[in-house]
Amino acid sequence: MRGTDSGRGPNTAAPGDRATVPGMADGPAAAFGRNNARAAANATVELERRFARFIGIPSVLAVRGWADAVTLGLRALNLPRGGQVAMPALVHPDLPRAVIGAGRRPVILEIGADLRLDLDALEAALRDDIAAVIISHGGLISDMDAIQWLCEARGIPLIEDVAQAPGGRWRGRRLGTFGAVGAFAFQSQRTFNAGEVGMIAGDPDIVARAARLAGRSVGNGSPDSARCVGQLAATLARAQIDEIDVRAERARHLRDRMAALLDASPHFAVPPAHENEQGAPAVIQFALRGAESDAAARAFVARAQSAGVPVQILGLGPQTQRAFWTWAFIGPHPGLARSRALLRRLCELRLPVALDEDAVRASAEALIRSAEAVSPRRDRREGLSL
């Protein structure tokens, strides 16, 4: 092979020659890195625009995961350091952890017999030193009219955790638009999965502050922050936006169908949906009735799981994460005797939208058989109080 006067091969550039290659003044690796970063930024901005149009709010910020959405949203509210943030007892422990990560202190409030936030408990808490309220939309939706009014009357910001209810509405208005901040998620164990993507929606000034805390500005997907969404995740999340309402309707159908089957059994009590509620439930929650001991309740779970139905009781078992009285990280355990009693017999079952009618019926029948095996016969006339 013919060489060159420099002794280099014909395809080998001199150290200074790379500046003559367009876009590679800092070397090929840097050029490709900029291109990848630019593509990720463009995908992130387009995701934000599409999601903002979908929920009807002009300001949306995409971040890397739901926890970042909650933490940045709280920090952007400029709450007092160490300020108390109230939330219902029926939440996942990741929510109070995110509050602590934002430098604030979670305060757990009672839930009512209908498993929704107890409004009397909220009103009483707001008379104390509460800096903000978080409402988590899970299998059921609390009274958003009353909660919004109570918060606004006292000038207390409201944050909505919509990770488990994208596409849900209250009186036709989308969840995540009632408060100062709405936190959404496209990630594993959610209805929509794009890897790790969180979304912050809310007042433009608050979202702008959250963006600065994340190291970027709204509408500018600068990849300099570790919280920036990657190109693939942003693209996957954007592709699912048009499916949110379709899946929400399917989720409601599955929940209603399962609720009707379980509620026909004297062994279960399923809280009814509120007339103003159009949820997007990823789960169904119901009370196990007649299991007079924890051992009987655990036996019910074991039987159901052995039949292929992955039900859990939220307040029982060494592996449960939802028993708030076991959360040592929040400090002194709140009393909340009613909420404790409810959770010790509260069942939860995930309802993937891919379930068909046969799977729903088979699951309900397995749950009923399991309850019958561990509980005495009950008369339906005994009532359905949870």
C-alpha positions as CSV (number, residue, x, y, z in Angstrom):
1,M,0.0,0.0,0.0
2,R,1.3,3.4,-0.9
3,G,2.1,5.6,2.1
4,T,2.3,9.4,2.4
5,D,5.2,11.6,3.1
6,S,4.3,11.7,6.8
7,G,4.4,7.9,7.0
8,R,0.6,7.8,7.7
9,G,-1.8,5.7,5.7
10,P,-4.1,7.4,3.2
11,N,-7.1,7.3,5.5
12,T,-5.3,8.6,8.6
13,A,-5.6,12.3,9.4
14,A,-3.0,14.4,11.0
15,P,-3.8,15.5,14.6
16,G,-4.8,19.0,13.4
17,D,-6.7,17.8,10.3
18,R,-9.9,16.9,12.2
19,A,-10.8,20.6,12.4
20,T,-11.4,20.5,8.7
21,V,-14.2,17.9,9.1
22,P,-17.6,19.7,9.5
23,G,-19.0,19.3,13.0
24,M,-15.9,17.6,14.3
25,A,-13.8,20.5,15.6
26,D,-13.6,18.8,19.0
27,G,-13.2,15.3,17.6
28,P,-15.7,12.6,16.4
29,A,-16.7,11.5,19.9
30,A,-17.7,15.1,20.9
31,A,-19.6,15.6,17.6
32,F,-21.6,12.4,18.0
33,G,-22.2,13.2,21.6
34,R,-23.6,16.6,20.6
35,N,-25.8,15.0,18.0
36,N,-27.2,12.5,20.5
37,A,-27.8,15.2,23.0
38,R,-29.6,17.4,20.4
39,A,-31.8,14.5,19.5
40,A,-32.6,13.8,23.1
41,A,-33.4,17.5,23.7
42,N,-35.7,17.6,20.6
43,A,-37.5,14.4,21.7
44,T,-38.0,15.8,25.2
45,V,-39.4,19.1,24.0
46,E,-41.8,17.4,21.6
47,L,-43.0,15.1,24.5
48,E,-43.6,18.1,26.7
49,R,-45.6,19.9,23.9
50,R,-47.7,16.8,23.2
51,F,-48.5,16.1,26.8
52,A,-49.3,19.8,27.5
53,R,-51.8,19.7,24.7
54,F,-53.3,16.5,26.0
55,I,-54.0,17.7,29.5
56,G,-54.8,21.3,28.5
57,I,-52.0,23.0,30.5
58,P,-49.5,25.2,28.8
59,S,-46.5,24.3,31.0
60,V,-45.2,20.8,31.3
61,L,-41.7,19.6,32.2
62,A,-40.3,16.1,31.5
63,V,-37.9,14.7,34.1
64,R,-36.3,11.3,34.7
65,G,-38.9,9.5,36.8
66,W,-41.9,10.1,39.0
67,A,-39.8,10.7,42.1
68,D,-38.1,13.6,40.4
69,A,-41.5,15.0,39.4
70,V,-42.7,15.0,43.0
71,T,-39.4,16.2,44.5
72,L,-38.8,19.0,41.9
73,G,-42.5,20.0,42.0
74,L,-42.3,20.4,45.8
75,R,-39.1,22.3,45.8
76,A,-40.4,24.6,43.1
77,L,-43.2,25.7,45.4
78,N,-40.7,27.4,47.7
79,L,-42.2,25.8,50.8
80,P,-40.4,26.4,54.1
81,R,-37.5,24.1,54.7
82,G,-38.8,21.3,56.9
83,G,-42.4,22.3,56.2
84,Q,-45.1,19.7,56.8
85,V,-46.8,18.1,53.8
86,A,-50.1,16.3,54.4
87,M,-51.2,13.2,52.6
88,P,-53.7,10.4,53.1
89,A,-52.7,7.1,54.8
90,L,-53.4,5.1,51.7
91,V,-50.3,5.9,49.6
92,H,-47.2,4.1,48.5
93,P,-44.2,4.8,50.8
94,D,-42.3,6.3,47.8
95,L,-44.5,9.4,48.1
96,P,-43.4,10.3,51.7
97,R,-39.9,9.4,50.7
98,A,-40.1,11.9,47.8
99,V,-41.4,14.5,50.3
100,I,-38.4,13.9,52.6
101,G,-36.1,14.0,49.5
102,A,-37.5,17.5,48.9
103,G,-36.5,18.6,52.4
104,R,-40.0,18.6,53.8
105,R,-41.8,16.4,56.4
106,P,-44.7,14.1,55.5
107,V,-47.8,14.1,57.7
108,I,-50.2,11.1,57.4
109,L,-53.9,11.7,57.6
110,E,-56.9,9.4,58.2
111,I,-58.8,7.8,55.3
112,G,-62.5,7.3,55.5
113,A,-64.5,4.1,55.3
114,D,-64.7,4.7,51.5
115,L,-60.9,4.6,51.4
116,R,-60.7,8.2,50.3
117,L,-59.0,11.1,52.2
118,D,-61.1,12.0,55.2
119,L,-62.1,15.6,54.7
120,D,-62.6,16.3,58.4
121,A,-59.1,15.1,59.0
122,L,-57.8,17.4,56.2
123,E,-59.7,20.4,57.5
124,A,-58.3,19.8,61.0
125,A,-54.8,19.4,59.7
126,L,-55.0,22.7,57.7
127,R,-55.6,24.5,60.9
128,D,-52.1,23.5,62.0
129,D,-48.8,24.3,60.4
130,I,-49.3,22.5,57.1
131,A,-47.3,23.9,54.1
132,A,-48.8,21.8,51.3
133,V,-51.2,18.9,50.6
134,I,-50.6,15.9,48.3
135,I,-53.5,13.8,47.1
136,S,-52.6,10.5,45.5
137,H,-55.0,9.3,42.8
138,G,-55.0,5.5,43.0
139,G,-57.8,3.1,42.7
140,L,-60.3,5.7,43.9
141,I,-60.5,9.5,43.5
142,S,-61.2,11.7,46.5
143,D,-63.5,14.6,46.4
144,M,-61.4,17.1,44.4
145,D,-64.0,19.9,44.7
146,A,-63.8,19.9,48.5
147,I,-60.1,19.3,48.6
148,Q,-59.4,22.2,46.2
149,W,-61.7,24.5,48.1
150,L,-60.2,23.7,51.5
151,C,-56.6,24.3,50.1
152,E,-57.5,27.5,48.3
153,A,-59.4,28.9,51.2
154,R,-56.2,28.7,53.3
155,G,-53.7,29.5,50.6
156,I,-52.2,26.0,50.8
157,P,-50.7,24.6,47.6
158,L,-52.1,21.3,46.4
159,I,-50.0,18.7,44.6
160,E,-51.6,15.8,42.7
161,D,-49.9,12.4,42.3
162,V,-51.4,11.1,39.1
163,A,-48.9,8.2,38.5
164,Q,-51.6,5.6,38.9
165,A,-54.4,7.4,37.2
166,P,-53.4,9.0,33.9
167,G,-56.5,9.8,31.9
168,G,-58.6,10.1,35.0
169,R,-61.1,12.9,35.4
170,W,-63.3,14.5,38.1
171,R,-66.5,16.1,36.8
172,G,-64.9,15.9,33.3
173,R,-61.7,17.8,34.3
174,R,-58.4,16.0,34.0
175,L,-56.7,14.9,37.1
176,G,-53.4,16.7,37.6
177,T,-54.9,20.1,36.7
178,F,-56.7,20.9,40.1
179,G,-53.6,21.8,42.0
180,A,-50.4,23.9,41.7
181,V,-48.5,20.8,40.5
182,G,-49.5,17.6,38.9
183,A,-47.0,14.7,38.9
184,F,-47.3,12.0,36.2
185,A,-45.3,8.9,35.4
186,F,-44.5,6.8,32.3
187,Q,-42.5,4.0,34.0
188,S,-42.5,0.4,35.2
189,Q,-45.5,-0.8,37.3
190,R,-47.6,2.0,35.8
191,T,-50.3,2.0,33.2
192,F,-47.8,3.4,30.7
193,N,-44.2,2.5,30.6
194,A,-41.4,4.3,28.9
195,G,-38.6,3.3,31.2
196,E,-38.2,6.2,33.6
197,V,-40.1,9.3,32.7
198,G,-41.9,11.7,35.0
199,M,-43.9,14.7,34.0
200,I,-44.6,17.9,36.0
201,A,-47.6,20.0,35.0
202,G,-48.8,23.2,36.6
203,D,-48.5,27.0,36.9
204,P,-46.0,28.3,34.4
205,D,-43.9,30.0,37.1
206,I,-43.7,26.9,39.2
207,V,-42.8,24.7,36.2
208,A,-40.2,27.2,35.2
209,R,-38.6,27.0,38.7
210,A,-38.7,23.2,38.6
211,A,-36.9,23.4,35.2
212,R,-34.2,25.6,36.6
213,L,-33.8,23.2,39.5
214,A,-33.4,20.4,36.9
215,G,-30.7,22.3,35.1
216,R,-32.7,23.4,32.1
217,S,-35.5,25.7,30.9
218,V,-39.0,24.8,29.7
219,G,-39.0,24.1,26.0
220,N,-35.2,23.5,26.1
221,G,-34.2,19.9,26.5
222,S,-30.6,20.7,27.5
223,P,-29.1,17.3,28.4
224,D,-26.6,18.8,30.9
225,S,-28.7,17.5,33.9
226,A,-28.8,14.0,35.2
227,R,-32.6,14.5,35.4
228,C,-32.9,14.9,31.6
229,V,-35.0,12.4,29.8
230,G,-33.2,10.3,27.2
231,Q,-34.3,10.2,23.5
232,L,-35.6,6.6,23.6
233,A,-37.6,7.2,26.8
234,A,-39.1,10.5,25.5
235,T,-40.0,8.9,22.2
236,L,-41.7,5.9,23.8
237,A,-43.7,8.1,26.2
238,R,-44.8,10.4,23.4
239,A,-46.0,7.5,21.3
240,Q,-48.3,6.4,24.2
241,I,-50.1,9.7,24.8
242,D,-52.8,9.1,22.2
243,E,-53.6,5.8,24.0
244,I,-54.1,7.3,27.5
245,D,-57.8,7.9,27.2
246,V,-58.4,4.6,25.4
247,R,-56.6,2.7,28.2
248,A,-58.4,4.7,30.9
249,E,-61.8,3.7,29.5
250,R,-60.6,0.1,29.4
251,A,-59.3,0.3,33.0
252,R,-62.7,1.6,34.2
253,H,-64.5,-1.2,32.5
254,L,-62.2,-3.8,34.1
255,R,-62.6,-2.3,37.5
256,D,-66.4,-2.0,37.2
257,R,-66.6,-5.6,36.0
258,M,-64.4,-7.0,38.7
259,A,-66.2,-4.9,41.3
260,A,-69.6,-6.3,40.3
261,L,-68.4,-9.8,40.6
262,L,-66.7,-9.4,44.0
263,D,-69.4,-7.2,45.4
264,A,-71.9,-10.0,44.8
265,S,-70.1,-12.1,47.3
266,P,-70.7,-11.6,51.1
267,H,-67.0,-12.0,51.7
268,F,-66.0,-8.7,50.0
269,A,-67.0,-5.1,50.1
270,V,-66.0,-2.9,47.2
271,P,-66.2,0.9,47.6
272,P,-68.4,2.4,44.9
273,A,-67.1,5.0,42.5
274,H,-68.2,8.5,43.1
275,E,-70.8,10.0,40.7
276,N,-68.2,12.7,39.7
277,E,-65.4,10.2,39.3
278,Q,-64.1,9.0,36.0
279,G,-61.0,7.2,37.1
280,A,-58.3,5.3,35.3
281,P,-57.7,2.6,37.9
282,A,-54.7,0.4,37.5
283,V,-55.9,-1.6,40.6
284,I,-59.0,-2.5,42.4
285,Q,-59.2,-2.2,46.1
286,F,-61.7,-4.1,48.3
287,A,-62.2,-5.2,51.9
288,L,-62.0,-8.8,53.0
289,R,-65.0,-9.4,55.3
290,G,-65.2,-12.2,57.8
291,A,-61.5,-13.0,58.2
292,E,-61.6,-12.7,62.0
293,S,-57.8,-13.1,62.5
294,D,-54.7,-12.0,60.7
295,A,-53.9,-15.7,60.1
296,A,-57.1,-16.2,58.3
297,A,-56.5,-13.1,56.1
298,R,-53.0,-14.4,55.3
299,A,-54.4,-17.8,54.4
300,F,-56.8,-16.1,52.0
301,V,-53.9,-14.3,50.2
302,A,-51.9,-17.6,50.1
303,R,-54.8,-19.5,48.5
304,A,-55.5,-16.8,46.0
305,Q,-51.9,-16.5,45.0
306,S,-51.6,-20.2,44.6
307,A,-54.5,-20.0,42.2
308,G,-52.6,-17.4,40.1
309,V,-54.3,-14.3,41.4
310,P,-51.6,-11.9,42.8
311,V,-53.8,-10.2,45.4
312,Q,-52.2,-8.6,48.5
313,I,-53.5,-7.2,51.7
314,L,-51.9,-3.8,52.2
315,G,-51.7,-3.8,56.0
316,L,-50.5,-7.4,56.5
317,G,-47.4,-9.4,56.0
318,P,-43.7,-8.8,56.6
319,Q,-43.3,-7.8,53.0
320,T,-46.0,-5.2,52.8
321,Q,-44.9,-1.6,52.0
322,R,-48.2,0.1,52.5
323,A,-48.6,-0.2,56.2
324,F,-47.8,3.4,57.2
325,W,-47.1,2.4,60.8
326,T,-44.0,0.5,59.7
327,W,-42.4,3.5,58.0
328,A,-39.7,4.3,60.4
329,F,-38.3,6.9,58.1
330,I,-41.2,9.3,58.7
331,G,-40.5,9.6,62.4
332,P,-43.0,8.9,65.2
333,H,-45.8,6.6,64.1
334,P,-49.2,8.4,63.7
335,G,-52.1,6.8,65.5
336,L,-54.8,6.7,62.9
337,A,-56.6,3.6,64.4
338,R,-59.3,3.6,61.8
339,S,-56.9,3.7,58.9
340,R,-54.8,0.9,60.4
341,A,-57.9,-1.3,60.8
342,L,-59.0,-0.6,57.2
343,L,-55.6,-1.5,55.8
344,R,-55.3,-4.7,57.8
345,R,-58.2,-6.1,55.7
346,L,-57.8,-4.0,52.5
347,C,-57.0,-6.1,49.4
348,E,-55.5,-4.7,46.3
349,L,-55.2,-6.4,42.9
350,R,-53.6,-5.0,39.8
351,L,-55.8,-5.0,36.7
352,P,-53.6,-4.9,33.5
353,V,-55.5,-3.5,30.6
354,A,-54.6,-6.6,28.6
355,L,-57.0,-8.7,30.8
356,D,-59.9,-10.2,29.0
357,E,-63.4,-11.0,30.3
358,D,-62.6,-14.6,30.9
359,A,-59.5,-13.7,33.0
360,V,-61.5,-11.2,35.0
361,R,-64.2,-13.8,35.8
362,A,-61.7,-16.5,36.6
363,S,-59.8,-14.2,38.9
364,A,-63.0,-13.2,40.7
365,E,-64.1,-16.8,41.2
366,A,-60.6,-17.7,42.6
367,L,-60.8,-14.9,45.1
368,I,-64.3,-15.9,46.2
369,R,-63.3,-19.6,46.6
370,S,-60.3,-18.5,48.6
371,A,-62.4,-16.3,50.9
372,E,-64.9,-19.1,51.4
373,A,-62.2,-21.5,52.5
374,V,-61.0,-19.2,55.3
375,S,-64.1,-17.3,56.4
376,P,-67.4,-18.4,57.9
377,R,-70.5,-18.1,55.8
378,R,-71.8,-14.6,55.8
379,D,-75.3,-13.3,55.3
380,R,-75.4,-10.6,52.7
381,R,-77.9,-8.8,54.8
382,E,-75.2,-8.0,57.3
383,G,-74.3,-4.9,55.3
384,L,-71.2,-3.8,53.4
385,S,-69.5,-1.4,55.7
386,L,-65.8,-1.5,55.2
